[in-house]
Amino acid sequence: MRHELRRFEIHDADDLFTVRRTGREAAAALRLDTSDQVRTATAVSEVGRELIAVTVPVTVRFLVVTTPRPALVVEFVFSAHAGGRLPGEGAAAAARLVDSVEDDVTDTGDIVVRLRKLMHAEVPAPAEEALSAVQSRLTELMPVSPTEELRAQNAELIDALDDIRRQREDLRVLNAELEETNQGVVALYNQLSDELEETNRGVVALYAELDDRSEELREVAEARTRFWSNVSHELRTPVNSVIGLARLLLDGSAEPLSTEQHQQVELIADSGQTLLSLVNELLDFAKAERGALVPEPAETDLRAVLGQATAQLVPVAAESGITLDIDAPGSVRLVTDEVMLTRILRNLVGNAIKFTAEGGVRVTVRAEADGLVVEVADTGVGIAPEHQQRVFEEFYQTPGTRGGTGLGLPYALRLARLLGGDLALESTPGEGTTVTLWLPLGTPPPVRRELGVGHVLIVDDEENVRRELRELLAGSASRISEAGDGRAALARADAAPPDLVLLDLRMPEADGLYVLERLPPRIPVVLMTDVDLRALGDPRVSRAGATVDKAHLDGDALSEAVHQAMEAARGPDAE
């Protein structure tokens, strides 16, 4: 909608003063602020001044348009035939003061120059009554003299200068506040930098201390294992001697013993046999802990192994007044270490018999799609829920039980994992316990190979992955350190440079790429990831000497990647 407020014809400078005043008053009536009123009046004056210098008359129309957005529009209409031309400098000056300057040609050949000043967005479009009031106000305006208009312009200039002065003062205050703020920020930054540097030094020192403690713990563990082994060897000889002498005394060809003597010697022989079993168990566990037990997979008949493992236990069960039943298919074959499997089964069945006073023990074998399951279920006293996980801890014995070393189930679990399987336990107090052994059917489990490395740094944010890597590295690395993120890894590497880094690519904070970018180039790196590095397209991955798929992480894959990374670190000229 277009609403005309007033129309003029200007011929000389006196008319131009009236047009300028009308522009200022129209802007004020439409609630434009003081600076916009001055801009509108000046723009109208500049265009009109240039036009009347080349053609007269010039018709000036003041209008209000409401679409697409409310605005004050001033149109200058003049004839091209009378020598008129589009304004140049005046239009350029006006374009800097209003929102747009447009030109057009009417159907009669007249030229129209249109100035548009948009009203403020928060001001609603004026209603018809308001526009009529503005129209009446502009119609009543009287022509002004040059002196009067000059006075008005001087007042506008003084107001503008006052505004500039106030703005400069405000700007000076803001600059002072900004300078003060900057000084505070710099001081805070320096303080934080000092604190961060001090914290970093503390973290590095802490990691160094943790490394020292880890080394001490490793040495203690090694000393404990050596002690077990030595004590076991030292005990085995006299125990065997005691058992041998007891058998000689019980031999029918020897001098006959009285009934009481015979019972006492049998007690000595039984006690010696029990002590020998405990010593052997302790020695086997020491071997397993130091990595001396290496599986030797071969095709194995499970039913035959069960028969061998339980042959010595059937009389024990009968003597205790309980049954020992075996439910196994006629022929079940798998690839595993027969000796280790025999020890596991003997341990599980022996434990079940030992803690069952009445009822029986049942061994069930079944094949599944991904492996073989052996369940050893008893009707013994059972284990309380709070103790069911702790029975796999070394030397732990459930309250109320007697006998044994507390190493049977931990030893069986360690052997099961060496064979690529696992153990699980379910128990109900007063009803009995079921221990489940799972083993893979097909290819033999990976055999740990000597990697020939000293200090290995494992960097991964998942504890279970770090634990799996520790187990794969057991016996192959002289020292193992761990870090849960990239920054901790760099701090550890700086405090104690490793001989090899096993690095996870994706971590929530300071990921593998961050570490690759900052590690010294001489340190071999194996990058562990489950993503396609080619699709990643990051050149930093080339720093890694080898990569390994986390989804298929095993001993063979790790060994191959480690050797590849070590060769890459030595370079092509290495012999």
C-alpha atoms as one frame of an Amber mdcrd trajectory, in Angstrom:
protein
   0.000   0.000   0.000   1.210   3.533  -0.872  -0.001   6.619   0.979   1.079
  10.040  -0.280   1.867  12.526   2.499   2.750  15.626   0.464   3.814  16.755
  -3.019   6.013  19.756  -4.027   7.436  21.356  -7.109  10.867  22.830  -6.535
  12.373  25.541  -8.726  15.093  27.151  -6.628  17.076  26.961  -3.400  14.214
  28.422  -1.316  11.979  25.520  -2.345  14.857  23.138  -1.521  14.935  24.394
   2.082  11.224  23.594   2.393  11.748  20.074   0.965  14.599  19.439   3.413
  12.460  20.519   6.348   9.556  18.355   5.127  11.861  15.336   4.947  12.997
  15.888   8.519   9.450  16.394   9.822   8.130  13.334   7.934  10.860  11.140
   9.441  10.062  12.485  12.899   6.321  11.874  12.453   7.050   8.246  11.480
   9.054   7.751  14.735  12.515   7.542  13.192  15.217   8.548  15.675  17.014
  11.882  15.535  20.023  10.630  13.573  17.755   9.014  10.947  15.779  12.275
  10.692  18.991  14.177   9.898  20.099  11.484   7.410  16.757  11.597   5.586
  16.704  15.412   5.395  20.312  15.546   4.162  19.748  12.840   1.507  16.674
  14.684   0.180  18.596  17.975   0.143  21.617  16.486  -1.732  19.540  14.877
  -4.499  17.281  17.946  -4.869  20.260  20.331  -4.977  21.872  18.464  -7.849
  18.641  18.124  -9.818  17.553  21.804  -9.723  20.984  22.769 -10.992  20.230
  21.035 -14.336  16.435  21.028 -14.723  13.315  22.642 -13.324  10.734  22.067
 -12.200  11.270  18.871 -10.173   8.278  17.255  -8.503   8.925  15.809  -5.031
   6.513  13.286  -3.505   6.662  12.077   0.130   4.981   8.668   0.578   4.635
   5.866   3.100   4.687   2.244   1.842   3.745  -0.673   4.063   4.937  -3.653
   1.973   7.163  -5.558   1.947   8.331  -3.517   4.977   7.109  -0.129   6.233
   9.293   2.699   4.886   9.380   6.426   4.112   9.792   6.924   0.347  10.773
  10.225  -1.324  10.374  10.381  -5.136  11.926  13.033  -7.394  10.161  13.193
 -10.783  11.538  15.258 -13.689  11.413  15.312 -17.466  14.306  13.963 -19.464
  13.316  16.172 -22.384  13.985  19.314 -20.389  17.669  18.442 -20.046  17.347
  16.490 -16.822  19.731  13.638 -16.032  20.229  11.214 -13.196  22.060  12.731
 -10.219  25.615  11.528  -9.676  27.349  12.870  -6.586  24.026  13.628  -4.888
  22.747  10.081  -5.411  26.055   8.627  -4.165  25.867  10.747  -1.012  22.205
   9.812  -0.466  23.022   6.093  -0.823  25.234   6.401   2.251  22.413   8.001
   4.274  19.269   5.995   3.405  18.604   2.301   2.850  18.324   2.412  -0.949
  18.430   4.791  -3.934  16.607   3.621  -7.080  15.840   5.146 -10.485  13.007
   4.384 -12.892  11.303   5.692 -16.060   7.533   6.277 -16.199   5.260   5.443
 -19.116   5.341   9.138 -20.128   9.122   9.167 -20.294   9.719  10.987 -17.004
  12.630   9.947 -14.791  11.983   8.959 -11.167  14.692   8.890  -8.479  13.395
   7.077  -5.390  14.924   7.262  -1.881  13.815   4.631   0.655  14.330   4.820
   4.421  13.056   1.759   6.319  11.200   2.220   9.565  12.513   0.427  12.671
  11.440  -3.226  12.904   9.953  -2.764  16.367   7.737   0.123  15.160   4.426
  -1.145  13.687   3.153   0.104  10.340   1.153   3.333  10.881  -2.632   3.090
  10.606  -4.716   5.188   8.203  -5.651   7.661  10.958  -2.010   8.199  11.888
  -1.011   8.700   8.245  -3.809  11.248   7.791  -2.541  13.130  10.834   1.001
  13.159   9.421  -0.331  14.372   6.080  -2.168  17.231   7.745   0.925  18.187
   9.743   3.140  18.309   6.645   0.525  20.300   4.688   0.517  23.003   7.355
   4.284  23.503   7.130   5.184  26.992   5.983   8.130  27.822   3.731  11.262
  28.707   5.683  13.897  31.273   5.006  17.534  30.311   4.354  18.489  31.812
   7.678  15.931  29.727   9.543  16.984  26.568   7.758  20.648  27.344   8.443
  19.828  27.726  12.107  18.076  24.349  12.098  21.043  22.732  10.350  23.459
  24.269  12.851  21.357  22.865  15.704  21.469  19.452  14.022  25.252  19.737
  13.620  25.697  20.678  17.275  23.578  17.678  18.329  25.616  15.432  16.051
  28.879  16.747  17.505  27.555  16.179  21.019  26.670  12.612  20.051  30.154
  12.074  18.637  31.710  13.488  21.807  29.591  11.214  23.985  30.426   8.236
  21.807  34.132   9.015  22.023  33.892   9.269  25.795  31.999   6.003  25.957
  34.609   4.433  23.665  37.420   5.721  25.871  35.758   4.214  28.952  35.200
   0.926  27.132  38.832   0.869  25.960  40.010   1.465  29.536  37.761  -1.330
  30.816  38.938  -3.615  28.007  42.570  -2.868  28.793  41.964  -3.614  32.462
  40.149  -6.837  31.535  42.989  -7.845  29.206  45.506  -7.290  31.986  43.403
  -9.473  34.269  43.115 -12.169  31.596  46.868 -12.110  30.978  47.554 -12.338
  34.708  45.058 -15.206  35.061  46.571 -16.961  32.033  50.052 -16.647  33.491
  48.825 -17.941  36.843  47.036 -20.879  35.204  50.081 -21.618  33.037  52.303
 -21.700  36.117  49.828 -23.921  37.961  49.460 -26.194  34.932  53.209 -26.476
  34.546  53.541 -27.303  38.229  50.724 -29.855  37.938  52.386 -31.418  34.893
  55.638 -31.736  36.791  53.726 -33.373  39.627  52.001 -35.757  37.197  55.305
 -36.697  35.581  56.816 -37.287  39.012  53.750 -39.313  40.034  53.967 -41.483
  36.928  57.668 -41.990  37.531  56.887 -43.031  41.098  54.121 -45.346  39.847
  56.560 -46.897  37.382  59.011 -47.449  40.221  56.273 -49.003  42.346  55.180
 -51.178  39.419  58.759 -52.319  38.963  58.990 -53.093  42.678  55.727 -55.039
  42.554  56.939 -56.959  39.520  60.157 -57.820  41.324  58.163 -58.877  44.408
  55.919 -61.069  42.244  58.954 -62.630  40.593  60.566 -63.224  43.987  57.340
 -64.800  45.276  57.149 -67.082  42.246  60.792 -68.104  42.662  60.125 -68.763
  46.348  57.139 -70.966  45.552  59.116 -72.880  42.990  62.147 -73.360  45.230
  60.099 -74.323  48.280  58.025 -76.733  46.205  61.142 -78.422  44.849  62.694
 -78.561  48.297  59.540 -80.062  49.844  58.942 -82.588  47.093  62.067 -84.642
  47.837  61.467 -85.286  51.575  57.748 -85.855  50.990  58.507 -88.463  48.326
  60.919 -90.083  50.773  58.240 -90.237  53.482  55.743 -91.777  51.046  58.341
 -94.294  49.836  59.251 -95.393  53.374  55.576 -95.735  54.297  54.995 -97.997
  51.287  58.004-100.112  52.264  56.601-100.556  55.771  53.194-101.525  54.336
  54.724-103.961  51.857  53.720-107.538  52.679  57.278-108.770  52.232  58.484
-106.568  55.085  58.331-107.450  58.758  54.643-107.603  59.713  53.153-104.699
  61.638  50.580-104.737  64.329  47.126-103.541  63.435  47.662-100.220  65.177
  51.079 -99.739  63.526  49.552-100.572  60.132  46.872 -97.899  60.608  49.449
 -95.335  61.714  51.691 -96.024  58.727  48.681 -95.787  56.376  47.879 -92.407
  57.950  51.486 -91.310  57.338  51.262 -92.446  53.688  47.903 -90.688  53.111
  49.160 -87.475  54.723  52.309 -87.584  52.656  50.281 -88.112  49.470  48.068
 -85.146  50.353  51.100 -82.970  51.064  52.688 -84.052  47.768  49.517 -83.053
  45.884  49.575 -79.620  47.512  53.264 -79.177  46.658  52.660 -80.178  43.020
  49.719 -77.787  42.822  51.848 -74.952  44.186  54.655 -75.725  41.739  52.299
 -75.859  38.748  50.742 -72.537  39.706  54.196 -70.938  39.994  55.010 -72.149
  36.487  51.755 -70.792  35.118  52.264 -67.399  36.769  55.722 -66.846  35.334
  54.603 -67.929  31.852  56.584 -71.155  31.781  53.518 -73.180  30.768  53.043
 -73.061  26.983  50.172 -74.997  25.381  51.083 -77.764  22.945  47.830 -78.264
  20.990  47.046 -81.643  19.463  43.937 -83.576  18.522  42.460 -84.893  21.770
  39.708 -87.400  22.658  37.770 -85.721  25.452  36.152 -88.935  26.723  39.591
 -90.550  27.111  40.893 -87.479  28.931  37.890 -87.574  31.281  38.528 -91.206
  32.022  42.172 -90.517  32.790  41.379 -87.483  34.957  38.738 -89.246  37.047
  40.400 -92.688  37.323  42.034 -91.830  40.640  38.975 -89.937  41.878  36.375
 -92.684  41.526  37.705 -94.578  44.613  37.833 -91.319  46.559  34.182 -90.633
  45.742  33.173 -94.190  46.679  35.043 -93.959  49.955  33.198 -90.700  50.732
  29.862 -92.366  50.016  28.944 -90.198  47.007  28.434 -90.983  43.325  30.538
 -89.797  40.379  28.646 -89.883  37.074  30.003 -88.916  33.643  27.633 -88.019
  30.799  29.664 -87.588  27.613  29.048 -88.472  23.952  30.820 -91.508  22.572
  33.368 -89.521  20.583  34.168 -85.874  21.166  37.416 -84.630  19.696  38.979
 -81.192  19.916  42.354 -79.548  19.346  43.913 -78.623  22.688  46.710 -79.403
  25.131  45.798 -82.793  26.628  47.979 -82.404  29.730  46.525 -79.003  30.650
  42.967 -80.213  30.014  43.578 -83.239  32.257  44.804 -80.983  35.068  41.767
 -78.711  34.740  39.295 -81.593  34.860  41.086 -83.334  37.744  41.083 -80.062
  39.679  37.372 -79.340  39.089  36.160 -82.883  39.824  38.488 -83.206  42.836
  37.161 -79.950  44.282  33.558 -81.090  43.781  34.210 -84.406  45.580  36.110
 -82.689  48.409  33.211 -80.349  49.286  30.332 -82.801  48.785  29.276 -84.766
  51.891  26.292 -86.573  50.354  24.638 -86.928  46.997  27.044 -86.951  44.109
  29.062 -85.233  41.405  27.983 -85.218  37.763  30.205 -84.345  34.780  28.271
 -83.393  31.626  29.790 -82.744  28.203  27.997 -81.042  25.322  29.075 -79.509
  22.046  27.977 -76.019  21.011  28.349 -74.099  17.776  31.477 -72.232  18.866
  33.058 -74.676  21.283  32.799 -77.411  23.852  31.193 -77.147  27.313  32.070
 -79.310  30.324  29.883 -78.869  33.405  30.956 -80.226  36.806  27.942 -80.104
  39.150  27.885 -81.243  42.779  25.348 -81.410  45.590  27.712 -79.984  48.176
  27.453 -77.103  50.622  27.427 -74.437  47.916  29.022 -71.003  47.954  27.415
 -67.747  49.108  26.981 -65.111  46.374  29.515 -62.722  47.938  32.236 -65.380
  47.709  31.538 -66.767  44.227  33.907 -64.436  42.358  36.563 -64.428  45.064
  37.139 -68.183  44.801  39.126 -67.409  41.630  41.528 -65.238  43.665  44.852
 -66.749  44.690  44.897 -68.329  48.190  41.256 -67.409  48.859  39.218 -69.992
  50.747  35.537 -69.635  51.519  34.684 -69.367  55.224  34.030 -72.720  56.863
  36.100 -74.799  54.424  39.298 -76.557  55.361  42.082 -78.115  53.351  43.796
 -77.103  50.129  45.903 -74.094  49.233  43.288 -71.851  47.677  45.099 -72.184
  44.339  43.009 -74.884  42.652  40.391 -72.763  40.874  42.792 -69.863  40.077
  45.171 -72.426  38.549  42.360 -74.054  36.542  41.178 -70.645  35.316  44.691
 -69.708  34.210  45.074 -72.999  32.305  41.638 -72.593  30.681  42.555 -69.164
  29.385  45.899 -70.442  28.117  43.846 -72.913  26.056  41.675 -70.093  24.692
  38.711 -70.916  26.938  37.207 -69.746  30.227  35.656 -70.846  33.521  32.351
 -69.772  35.084  30.790 -70.673  38.444  27.188 -70.792  39.663  26.257 -71.870
  43.166  23.348 -71.975  45.600  24.165 -72.363  49.311  22.870 -75.703  50.618
  22.115 -77.056  47.137  25.423 -77.293  45.341  27.822 -75.729  42.825  28.242
 -75.950  39.053  31.544 -74.999  37.418  31.411 -74.623  33.613  34.491 -75.007
  31.414  34.272 -73.668  27.863  36.917 -74.531  25.239  37.150 -73.810  21.510
  36.695 -76.814  19.236  38.667 -75.991  16.138  42.035 -74.406  15.562  44.505
 -74.412  18.411  44.748 -71.301  20.577  47.516 -68.864  19.760  50.880 -69.736
  21.245  52.653 -66.838  22.837  55.922 -66.166  21.120  58.893 -64.306  22.499
  58.709 -60.726  21.244  62.184 -59.675  22.253  61.157 -56.308  23.757  61.940
 -54.721  27.087  59.623 -51.938  28.245  56.155 -51.959  26.590  53.706 -49.056
  27.056  50.024 -50.013  26.570  47.751 -47.028  25.745  44.009 -47.768  25.732
  41.028 -46.281  27.544  39.413 -49.719  28.094  40.616 -51.704  31.104  39.587
 -55.064  29.590  41.709 -54.413  26.487  44.711 -53.465  28.618  44.213 -56.636
  30.676  44.051 -58.761  27.505  47.263 -57.198  26.208  48.987 -57.786  29.546
  48.099 -61.460  29.302  49.334 -61.678  25.700  52.611 -59.996  26.706  53.141
 -62.074  29.857  56.631 -63.576  29.785  57.536 -61.692  26.580  58.259 -58.213
  27.946  60.510 -57.331  30.852  58.327 -54.384  31.870  54.751 -53.294  31.096
  53.348 -49.805  31.723  49.804 -48.602  31.074  48.017 -45.331  30.270  44.312
 -44.644  29.814  44.603 -41.631  27.483  47.041 -39.835  25.191  48.284 -37.201
  27.617  49.044 -39.776  30.303  50.848 -41.869  27.679  53.082 -38.978  26.640
  53.874 -38.215  30.288  54.846 -41.840  30.902  56.913 -41.995  27.711  58.721
 -38.829  28.739  59.430 -40.128  32.255  60.497 -43.629  31.157  60.920 -44.019
  27.368  59.448 -47.380  26.267  60.891 -49.820  23.735  57.442 -50.310  22.176
  54.050 -48.570  22.303  50.758 -50.431  21.745  48.448 -47.503  20.925  44.658
 -47.378  20.629  43.494 -45.074  17.808  40.166 -43.974  19.262  40.089 -42.563
  22.802  37.708 -39.914  24.182  40.501 -37.526  25.144  43.854 -37.059  23.350
  43.440 -39.950  20.902  46.033 -42.056  19.091  46.639 -39.468  16.363  47.458
 -36.913  19.078  50.049 -39.314  20.526  51.512 -40.276  17.112  52.114 -36.606
  16.377  54.162 -36.124  19.567  56.018 -39.391  20.179  59.750 -39.442  19.388
  60.265 -41.114  15.968  62.687 -43.695  17.363  59.972 -45.454  19.429  58.218
 -48.317  17.549  54.418 -48.015  17.544  51.727 -50.623  16.877  48.395 -48.887
  16.179  45.338 -50.820  17.391  42.099 -49.938  15.613  38.885 -51.328  14.172
  38.423 -48.618  11.486  39.634 -48.427   7.879  42.703 -46.179   7.976  42.477
 -45.525   4.237  39.006 -44.066   4.685  40.329 -41.997   7.605  42.802 -40.288
   5.255  44.984 -38.810   8.002  48.729 -38.673   7.193  49.645 -39.021  10.892
  48.803 -42.749  10.849  51.920 -43.341   8.727  53.961 -42.692  11.900  52.862
 -46.124  13.187  55.161 -48.943  12.169  52.318 -51.481  12.085  48.592 -51.803
  12.718  46.509 -54.587  14.252  42.744 -55.141  14.193  41.332 -54.804  17.729
  38.414 -57.053  16.813  40.815 -59.950  16.071  43.535 -59.357  18.624  45.475
 -62.519  19.447  49.030 -63.647  20.106  49.974 -64.338  16.478  48.547 -61.051
  15.163  50.234 -59.080  17.939  53.586 -60.834  17.434  53.566 -60.148  13.690
  52.638 -56.465  14.214  55.321 -55.999  16.887  58.065 -57.461  14.691  56.898
 -55.286  11.785  56.960 -52.133  13.960  60.418 -52.977  15.313  61.762 -53.451
  11.764  60.193 -50.148  10.669  61.794 -48.324  13.612  65.230 -49.749  12.775
  64.897 -48.462   9.208  65.765 -50.009   5.840  69.506 -49.990   6.521  69.248
 -52.045   9.712  71.043 -55.353   9.559
